[in-house]
Structure formats: structure tokens, C-alpha cells
Amino acid sequence: MQRRALFSRIAALSAAAAGRTWPVQAESRLMRPHQADTIILGQSLPIDHLDPASGRLYDNGAAAEAALCIYDRLLEFDDKMAVVPGLASSFDLAADLRSLTLRLRPKLSFHNGTTLDSQAVRVNLERLMSRERPLANRSPWDRLSHVETPDALTVVVHASVPCVSLPAMLAGLDASIIAPRSGDTRERPRAVDRDMAQMADIPAGAGPYRVETFSHGAELIVRPFERYWGGPPPVRRLFFRAIPQDDRRLRAINIGAVDVIDALPPNEVQALTRNPVLIPLATTSLCAMGFAFNVNHRTLSDPRVRQALNLAVPTQAIIQKLFYGFAEPLTSPLAPNAAGHITAGRTGFDLAKAKSLLTAAGWKQGDEPIRVRDGVRLSLTLLCPEGLFPADRAVAEAVATALRLVGVDVRIEGIAADTYLGRLRGDLAQAPWDLALLGFTPPQCSSVAQLQALFASASGDLKRPDGWNIGHYQSQQVDSALDRAASAPSAAARSAGLAEAQRLIWQDMPWLWLFAPANVSAVRKPVAGVEVLPTGYTSIRRSWS
């Protein structure tokens, strides 16, 4: 759903709510006059860590929202997700795509007063490159070979293979630059890594805000960094406050206890618009959601079955019923607003064709509702988290209901949100599943990196997937297209490779394609400058009031 369509959806809901007043809340005692020098963000998750190199910022949106304010990166994403200068004032990707030269801004410093120079950058990058670090997004950093620092302001990052996504990698959250604890970048790498991990509790970054106090899982307070290279920000204090319950978060912004909330449930947008000082904000996310198929399963290895299951699911109805229109059906393995997205196809909703394909694959439906082949029932286990993705359990139940209508016996296995991703990356042979719900946002906003992580051929070892290819999908044709998308010498050839990869993956259907949900947040007047990013985060880095 494009930005204009989202605004139209919000306007329609606002009109539906016109003429009504917000009910008086018992918590009115919590009302406070707006303070022009503070902004409070009510977050749907608690912040439990702040170490960017832990790889866990992508699993905790609250920590990511804080990281956007307290850290800077060598390069940054602008509002269109294009890479622009950050701590580095300029950058140059070599023609062979194997090295990136960056020139740092002069007189940079960390929050603790130590100098941010090329040596400090080298320590940060080598920490990310270390294979001892269990990063979930390990594969992009494995492509880097070494870092050179010709002088105090120059950094040259080398890759072992052509890597078009090098600039995007250095703009990602995990590439946030943090001060080595002792300030001595000559220490042994493991000692520096240990010190930096410990320091991340009260980190010294180089962003516009510095940490004042941090109560794990409850509240983070930051204040301006007066020596910030871009000039100190206009707000005296930012508060990041954990309010996990949706109803309490909505109540807090309604009564003025907070200024901004993230993760606004789409079904609450209409109620929120009854309050004239509240403004809903929405952006289509880069998150492509669907169910990965375990293609090692004898049944799901048949592309006719995978196509049939896609045709059996009424995606548009799910979007309307569960997301109130705040999502857009996938027409590619990438979200509609991802760079290089093409319309590779549309699954549609066709029960008759779904049943026909299952019959052609040998799954017959007799007197019993469940299909049978060679005396074996068509039974599948569907894995879903409980509270990790938007409406995840409801989506799983809707999909299971749809599949039962074409003769599939579906068992839903719910997994706690905090252990779900670990289960997906675990031993598939020991803990098998057939379909698993996954929403994937590219860590570096790179479409090529996203498709590589999800669909580059798996090694065949069921004990641990390569990247996020949790269904262990393999295709030499896709691999070849992705290689061209990542390393072809011309931009046109890389674009053609990316387009071909999308078409091939879509036709193969290693996923049950669903949608890209919108990220919906809300702000209370007179706060302005809040950004709802397609990466799923609500940023108050540039906010003012």
C-alpha cells in the first residue's frame, strides 16, 4: 500500500469517527501539561540491551528505536531508504564492488570524550566480522575480508567477493559505531569485544543523544550530546518507556502521559482519530510476511502442492478482516516498496484450482474431508509465534481454516515470541515443521541481501539453516540470478538479475505468500518530526515540539 493509499485509509476512518468524543478515562489524574523540552515514546517492547553488535537490535524494535538516537553510523538511510553520508562525509564503492573507501568527518568524538577516528571504526567493523559473534545476520559480514586505515580519517573496507550492498551494510543498525571502553584500540580483539559489550549497558555512541539513565526493561532517558557533529538536537530529554499492553499504550497517549506510541493496532486507528490532538502515522513496511515451506517434506517438495496452498488462502480478506486494510498483498518475494521490486505475479484466491492441483498431485478427497494419498492423510504442522509479528496467531488460524477447506489437516503449533526465531534456526530434523510464519525485514534495506538471506541455496544440513533460508530451499537458477544481482559490473545487469531472481522465486513458491503490513504509530500534538520507518521502527531522532 503506497503512502497516499495509507493516508486515504486513515482519512476514511477519521470520517467514520467524526462527531464522537473520546470517553473520559479514570486515569485522568495522569494528565500532564505538554513539556516543550521533552518527548516521551511509549514502546510496545521493553529495551533489554543496547549493544549494536549483538545482532539483537533487529529482534527488539524498542532497542532499535533508541539506537537510532544514541548512535550514528558511517552511512545513513534517508527518508527514501537511499544511502547517504553519516559519520563519513563521503564514500566511494570501487568498480569491482570489492572495496568501499570512506572519508570521516574531522573532529568527531564519542559521548565519553574519546576520539572517533579510523582506528575506532576499524575495531567496530572487525568486531562485526568476527566469526565468534553469533549474529543472526551473520552472512553479510562474512563477505568482508579486512579493514584498512591509511590515516586517521580514511577507512577502506574490503570484501572477499563483489558486494554491491557494502554501503547499505554500513548504514544498518548493527553497524552503529560505539566507543571502545578503554579508548585503546590496540588491545587484543577479544578483550576489546568484551569491554564494548559491557559498555553497551551505558554506551558511548556518537549520535545526537547520549544516555542519561537506563533501567533495563523499563525506561531509557537520553539527553543532547552537545558536541554532536551535526549540532545539538532541540529536545532536552527523550524518554523511551516500556508499555507492552496495547490498551495501556493507547490510554497513555490519549490522556497525555506519553507523546508518541509505536505499534498502534490497526483496529484502534478509528478510535484514536476521535481525539483531535492525536495523529495516526502509517508507512508500508519492507517486511515481507508469509509461511516458509519446509521443502524437504515429501508433500511440500511438489510445486503443485505449494501452488495449491497459495491459491487456497484469501489474502485480501485476511488483510481487510485482521489489518483493516493496513497491509498490501505480496506480488513478489519483496515488499511492494522495496528497491528493485517488480510484480512477479499474483496468487489470487481460487478454491477450485487449488483443489484441482491437489488432486493432480495425487491427493484425493473421498467421503472424508481430509485428502489421502496412498493411504496417508494430507497433514501439515503450521508453526507460528505468539506475539512476535502483527496478529500472528490470528493470521495462522485464518490460514489453517482456509487450508482445511481444500482438504488439508492442519495442526497449529504456537511458540513463545522470545524463543520462536531460535526454533526456526534450530535443528529441523529434530524439531520438524511444515509451514512456519516469518516476517522478514532486510537488515540493511538491501533487496539483494534480503533474497540472499531467505532463498540462496541451503547447504542441505538440516541442523541449522543458512541465513534465514529456514525451509532449506535450493535452486541453482535463483543462485545464479542473485549472483548477478550482487556482483554484475553494470547497474543494469544487477537490476536484471534482481528482477529475474524475483520471478524465479515467485514461480517456485517456496513460501505461502501473504502481505507486507503497514507500520502504524501515533503522535500527540504539538510534537512533530516523528518518522514511521519502513523498517518497522518509530524514530524520534529528528522530532521537536
N, C-alpha and C positions, 0 to 999 in steps of 0.2 A: 504494500500500500504506500503510495507516494505521499510526500508531506502534505500536498494540497488535499488529498483524499482524507487524510487523518484529521486535518483541520475541519473539513466538511462534516466528518463524523461527530467531532466534538460540538460543532455548531448545532447539529441536529439534536443532540442530546440536551444541549443547553436550552433550545427552544421547547423541548418536551418538559423541561423542569421549570419553565418560566411561570411566574405568578405564585410560586410556592415559596415558603420560607423555611429556613433550616431550623429544626427543633431545638429548643433550649436544652443545653446539656447540664447535667448535675455537676460536671467538673468546671463550671464557670469560674470557680474560685482560682483556677489555674491561669485565667486570662492575665496577660501581662501587656503593658504598652510596648509597641514595637520600638526596639532599640536600633538606632541607625548605624551603630558601630558593631553590631553582632549579627550573625546569621546562624540559625540552628537547623541542621539537617536531621530529620527523623528517618533512621535507616531500618530496613527490613531484616538486616542481619547484624549480629554483633561483630566488632572488629577484634580478632584474636591474635593478629600478628601484623607486622609492618615491614618484613624483610622481602624486598622485591625479588631477590634471587632464590627465594624458597620455591618459586613456581606456583605458589598458592594464591596469589592475588587474583588469578583468573577463576578460582573456585569461591572467592569471597568478594562479592561486589562492594560490600561496605569498606573493606580494606582497600580495594581498588579506588573507590571514590576519595578516600583520604590520601592515597598515594598520589593522585592527580594534583593535590595541593601542596604536599610537602616535598615532592621530588620533581626534578627536571630530568630530561633525557637528552642525549646528544642531538637527537632529532625529534620532532613532534608531528602529530597529525593535526591538520587544520579542520575547519568545520565540514569540509567535504571529504575528509579522510585522506587527503593528499599529504605527502611527507614534506615538511618544511624545516628550516633550521631551528635549533633549540640552543643547547649549550654550545653546540658547534655553529659558528656563523656561516659556514659553507661546507659543502660536501661534494665529492666527485666520484661517481661509480665508473670504474675502468671499463673500457670497451669489451674486454673479455669476461666481464662480470665476476672476476675473481678477487677484486680488491676494492676497498672504499677508503678514500682519503678524506679526513675531516680536519678542519681548522677550528680550534677552540676560540671562544671569545676571550679577550685578555682580562686579567684581574678577577677571575672567578674565585669564589670561596664557598666553603660549606658552612652550614649553620654553626658548627663548633669553632669556626675561625680558621681552620686549616685550608690550605690552598687546593683548589681543584685544577689540577694540571693533567698532562697526558699520562703521567705515571699513575695517578689515582684512577683515571679512566681504564688504563690497562689492567689494573688489579680487579676492577669491577667486571670487565669483559672476560678475563681469564677465569674468574670465579664462575661465571655462567657457562664457560666452555668445559669446565672440569667434569669429567665423566663420573666423578664421585658424587655429584649432586643429583638426586632423584627427581629431576624436573619432569612434569607430565608432558611438557612441550619440549622434550629433550632434542628431537630430531633436527630442528633448525640450527641449534647451536653446535651440533656435531659436525656441521658442514664447515665451520670455521677452523682454520689451522693455527694461526698465530696472530699476534698484535705487535706492530712496530711503533716506536715513539721517537722519531728523528729529532724532535726538540720538544720543549715544554708545552707547545701549543698545537702540535701536529700528532694525529693518531692515524695509523694505517691498519685497517682490519683486512686480513687475508682469509680467503675461503679455499678449501681444497678442491671444490668443484664450482663451476659457474653458478652464481646465486643472485638472481635478479631481485630477490626480496631483501637483500642486505640493508638498504636504507630503512625499510619497514621494520625489520628486526630491531634496529637501534631506536625506533620510535615506540616500541612496545613497552608495556608496563614493567615487564621483568628486566628490561634494560635501563631502568631508573638508576641514577648514579647516587651512591651512598658513600660517605666518608669512611676510609679505613679507620678503625677505632683509635689506633695509636698515632695515626698520621704518618707512620713509617711504612712506605710501600715496598721496602726492601726485605721485609720479614718473609719467612717461609710461607708459601701459599696456604698451607693448611691452618697455620696459626692466624693468618690474616682472615681467612674464611670464618674461623671460629669467633674471632673478635667481632667481625662485622655482623654475624648472626646474632651475637649477644647485644650488640649496639642497636640492632633494629627494634628493640623494645622501646627505646627513646632515640630514634635515628637522627643522624645529622645528614640531611639531604642538602639540596641546593635549589629547592623550589621557592615560590613566593611566600610560603608559610612555614614556620618552624613549630615543632611540638612543644607545648607548654606543660600539659599533663596528659597521661594516658592511663585510664582504668580499663584493663583488659575486659572485653565483653560488655562494657557499659558505656563509657564515654571517652572521647578524644577531644582535647581542646588545643587549637593551634592559634598562633599569633603571627603578625607580619615579620618577615625577615628583612630588616632594614637595609641590608647590603645586597639585596637581590639585584641581579644584573639588569632586570627589566624595570626596576623601580619598585618600591614597596606597594603592596596592594591597598585598596581603600578601606577594607573592613578590619576593625581592631581585633575581633575574635571570631573564629569559626568553631562551632560545636558539632561534633558528629555523635549523635545519641542513638543508641540501640532501642528500637521499639518494634520487636518482631511481629506482634499481633496486628493484623490489618486493621481491625476495628479501632484499636487504641491509637494507631498511627493516624488514621483518618480523624479521629476525635481530637488528637493533639493539634493538627493543623487547623481544624475548624474553630477551636477555642483560642488559637493564638499561642499555644505552648511551643510550637515549632514554626519555622518559616517555610520549610521545604520538606517534602516527603518523597521517597523513591518507591518503586514497585506499587503504584496505585492499581488496584484490581480494576480491570475494565468495566465490570458490572457496577462499580461505585462512581464512575465518571458522572453519570446523570445526577446522582445525589449531591456530588461535590459542587456542581455548577449552580446549585440553589443559593450558594453563598457568594455574593457579588465580589468579595475580596479574594476569592480563590480562583486560580487559573490552572486548568489541566494542560500538560505538555505531553506530546507524543511524537515518537520517531520510530519508523520501521527499523527493526534491528537487523544486524548482519547474521543473526543466529538462524541457521537452517535446522529445523526440527523434523524428526521423523523416527521411524523404528529401523534400526540396522538389522538386517537378516543375518543369521548365522548360516553362511553359505556352505559350511561343512555338513550341515544337516542334510540327510539324503533327500528329504522332501523339498527343502528350500534351495537345493542346488539346481533345480529345474526352473529355468527362467519363465516358463509358462505359469508356474505356481506363483512366483513373485509378482508377475504382471496381474494375475487374477486377484491377489490380495490387495494390490494397489487400487484396482478398479472397484473393489467391494467397499471401500471406505469413502463416505460422503464428506470430504474435507471441507467443502464450503459450508455445509450445515454445521459442522463442528466449530468453524470459525464464528458463525453467527450465534450459535447457542452458548458456547463457552467463553468466547472472546468478544462478543458484542460487536463484531466487525473489526476489532483492533488486531488484525493479522492478515497476511496475504498468502495465498496458496503458492507452493513452490512450482516453478516451471523449469527448474534447473537444480543441480546439486548445490548451487549457491543461492543465497538470499537475493531477492529482486534488485536491491540497491548495492550489491557487491560490485566491485570493479571488474569489468570484463564480462558481466553476466549476459548470457544470451537466453532466449526462450528455446530450450531444448525439446520441449513437449509439454503436454498436459495430460494428466492421468484421467481426469473426468470421473464420473460415477456411473457405472454400468453393471448392474447386478447380473443381467442376462449374459453379458460377455464374460464376466468373472466366472459364472457357473460353467459356461461352455469351455473355458480354458482349463478349469479344474477337471472336468470330465475328459477332455483331450489328454490330460496328463495322467489319466488312469484312475482318478479319484471319483468313484461312482456314488451316487446317492440313491438308496433304495427306500425301504419303508422307514428306516431310522433317519433322523435329521442330520446325523454326522456322517460324512463321507468315509468310504472304506476303499482300500486298495490291497489286494492280496491278503485279505483278512485283517488288515491293520487299520485302525481308525486314524483319521487325519487330526492329530492332536498336537498343539503347539503351546509352549510356555512363553508368556509375554512378561518381560521384566520392566518394572517402572519404579522410579523413586517416589518417596512420599515428601513432597515439598521442596524439591530441588529446582524444577522447571515450572513455568506458569501452568496451573491447572493440570499438573502431570497425571495425577490419579484419575481425574475426570476424563482426560484425553484417552488414557489407557482403557478405561471402561467403555468409552464410546467406540473405540476401535475394536475391542473384543466383541462387543454387541454386533457390530457390522460384520465381522468375520463369521460369527455364528450363523448369520442369516444365509451364508453361502455354503454352510455345512462344515465349518471348522470348529473343533472342540478346543476352546482357548482357556488356559489357566493363567490368571494374573498372579505374579509374584511381586509383592511390594517390598521395597528395600528402603531402609532409613536413609535420609538425604545425605548424612555425613559419611556413609560407607558405600554409597551407590557407585561412584566413579571408580573406587578401588575394586569393587566387584567386577565392573566392566573390563578393567585392565588386569584381572586375575586369570587364573588357570581355567580356560574354557572347557578343557577335558574333565576337570574335577568338579566344576560347578556349571554344567551346561545350561544354555537357554536358547531360544529360537528367534525371538524378536526382543530388542532392547531399545527403550526410548532414549534418545540422545538429542540434545540441543547443542550445536557447536558454533561458537563464535571464533573466527580466526584470531589467534593471539596478537598477530601483528597486522591485522586488517588486510592481509595478503590473500587474494583468491587462490593463487598458485599454492601457497603454503597450506591453505585450508584443504584443497583437494589432495595434496600430497599426504597430509596427516590422516585423512579419512579413507583414501582409496588407493594409494600406492600399494603395490602388491605386497601382501604379508609374506613373512618368511616360511609360513607353514607350521611354525611352532605354536601349538595351542596354549602353551603355558603363559605367554604374555604377548599381547598384540604389538605390532609395530605402530608407533604413533597412536592414533585413535582409530585405526582400522580394526575395530573390535569384532567385526564379523568375519575377519580374515579373508576378505575379498582379494582376488587376483585377476589381473588382466594385463597381458603384455602390450596390447594396443593402447590401453589407458596409460601405462607407464611411459610408453614412447611419446604420447601426446603431452604428458606432463613434463617430460624431459625437455621437449621443445619449448613449452611454455616457460620453463625456468631458465633455459640456457641458450636458446637460439640467438644468433648475433644481432638480428634486427627486431625492432619492436613489433613490426607487422607479423613476422614469423612467430613471435612469442604470443601475440594475440590470437593468431590462428590456432596455435597449439592448445591454448586455454579453451577456445571455443570447441575444438574437436574433442577435448577431454570431457567437457560437459555433455556433449551429445552422446558420446560412447557410454559414459556412466549412467546417464538417464535411460538409455535403451536397455542396458544390462539390469537396471533396477536392483542394486544391492541393498537398497533401503525401501521401506514403505514411506514414500514422500508425503510430508504433511504441509507445513507452513513456516513462515517467518513471523513471529509475534511482534507486536509493537511494544516498545518500552514506554510506559506511561508513568508520569510523575505529576506532582502538583506544587505550585508556589503560591505564597500569600503576599499580596500587595503590601508595601511598595517594593519588595525585593525584585530585582531584575538581573539579567545576565546569567540565569541558570540555564545550563545546557543538558538536554537529554541526548546522550550519545548513542549512535547505532551499535556500539559495542556493549550496550546494556547498562551503562553507568550514568548516574546523575551527577554532573560536575558543578560545583560551586566555586571553582578556582577563579573564575572571572566575574563573580557575582558582586553586586553592590546594592545599597538601599538608600 
